[in-house]
Every structure is written in C-alpha cells, then in structure tokens.
Amino acid sequence: MNKADTIASVAGDLNSAEQSLDLAITQATTLIQSMIGARTALSLSPLSGAGSQARAMEAVAAMATAREALVACHEELAKDHRRLGYGVYASGILNKPAEAAPPTTGELSRTGRLRAV
C-alpha cells in the first residue's frame, strides 16, 4: 500500500469505529426505553427493574465516555496528519450515509433563524 491508501485505511477504520459506537449508544438507549415501557405496560412498581435500568444507564454513560475518547483520537490523528506534512487528505469520507433531518424544536435552521415551535 502507498501512503494515500494507508491513510485512507486508517480514516475508514476510524469512521467505522465512530459509527459502531454511535449505533451501540442508540441501541442501548432503545433498550432503556423498552425496559421503562415494559414496566409501565405491566403496571409494575418503579422499583421493579431499577437495578437493571441503572446498569443499562451506566453502560450508556461508559459508551459516551468512550465516544469522547474516540473524538479526541480523531482530532489527534488530524493533528498528526498535518504535523507529518500530509496536508489536507480529505474533509471526510465522501460516501457517508445521509444524516437524519434535524429536530424541529430548539434548533437553528440552516438560515440561522429559530424555527417556530
């Protein structure tokens, strides 16, 4: 592999790791929502399953910490890339999946104006 291929390989692995972690966070939060919904649907006390819900929330918190570390890794890799004199290789993966539409409440629109709520 040449330099460009090696750099692209690392960038692809980084992007894959970021996406995998985001998916894991999404799935874990869905689990928590499901647990709470099931408890409510079964008319159980809030104390029922409180321990398992707390553990699931701890897992989400740990994944959030891991995501922060991965973002910091991304920033450090970008610094190393420039420091080694490779310049700007790419501004990102060109075939990233489209992102979901932004929320309609409390967010700025693309024009910079607040949306009506």
C-alpha positions in Angstrom: 0.0 0.0 0.0 1.1 3.5 -0.7 0.8 6.4 1.7 -2.6 7.5 0.4 -4.0 4.0 0.7 -2.6 3.6 4.2 -4.1 7.0 5.3 -7.4 6.1 3.7 -7.5 2.8 5.5 -6.9 4.4 8.9 -9.6 7.0 8.2 -12.0 4.3 7.1 -11.4 2.3 10.3 -11.8 5.5 12.4 -15.1 6.3 10.7 -16.3 2.7 11.1 -15.4 2.8 14.9 -17.3 6.1 15.3 -20.4 4.7 13.5 -20.3 1.5 15.5 -20.1 3.3 18.8 -23.0 5.6 17.8 -25.1 2.6 16.9 -24.3 0.9 20.2 -25.3 4.0 22.1 -28.6 4.2 20.1 -29.3 0.5 20.8 -28.6 0.8 24.5 -30.9 3.8 24.9 -33.6 2.0 23.0 -33.2 -0.9 25.5 -33.7 1.5 28.4 -36.7 3.0 26.7 -38.1 -0.6 26.2 -37.4 -1.5 29.8 -39.3 1.5 31.1 -42.1 1.0 28.6 -42.5 -2.7 29.6 -42.6 -1.8 33.3 -45.3 0.7 32.6 -47.3 -1.6 30.4 -47.1 -4.3 33.0 -48.2 -1.8 35.8 -45.1 -2.6 37.8 -43.6 -0.5 40.6 -40.9 1.9 39.6 -38.7 -0.1 41.9 -39.1 -3.2 39.7 -36.1 -3.4 37.4 -34.5 -0.3 38.9 -31.2 -2.1 39.3 -31.1 -3.4 35.7 -32.1 0.0 34.4 -29.3 1.7 36.4 -26.8 -0.8 34.9 -28.0 0.0 31.4 -27.7 3.7 32.1 -24.2 3.1 33.4 -23.4 1.3 30.1 -24.6 4.3 28.1 -22.5 6.7 30.3 -19.5 4.5 29.7 -20.1 4.5 25.9 -20.5 8.3 26.0 -17.1 8.5 27.6 -15.7 6.1 25.0 -17.2 8.3 22.3 -15.5 11.4 23.7 -12.1 9.5 23.7 -12.7 8.4 20.1 -13.5 12.0 19.0 -10.3 13.1 20.8 -8.4 10.3 18.9 -9.9 11.7 15.6 -8.6 15.2 16.5 -5.2 13.9 17.4 -5.0 11.9 14.2 -5.8 15.1 12.2 -3.0 16.9 14.0 -0.6 14.1 13.3 -1.6 14.1 9.7 -0.8 17.8 9.4 2.3 17.5 11.5 3.7 14.8 9.2 3.3 17.1 6.3 0.5 15.2 4.5 -1.7 18.3 4.4 -5.4 18.0 3.9 -6.1 14.5 2.7 -9.9 14.8 2.6 -12.5 16.6 4.6 -14.3 13.3 5.3 -15.5 10.1 3.7 -17.3 11.0 0.6 -19.9 8.3 0.7 -21.1 8.8 4.2 -24.8 7.9 4.7 -27.2 10.9 4.7 -27.9 12.2 8.2 -31.4 12.4 9.5 -33.3 15.6 9.3 -32.5 17.9 12.3 -35.1 18.1 15.1 -37.7 20.8 14.6 -37.7 22.2 18.1 -35.0 24.3 19.8 -32.6 24.0 16.8 -31.3 26.6 14.4 -32.4 26.2 10.8 -29.9 26.3 8.0 -30.7 30.0 7.6 -29.7 30.8 11.2 -33.2 31.7 12.3 -35.0 29.9 15.1 -37.7 27.6 13.9 -41.3 28.1 15.1 -42.3 25.7 17.8 
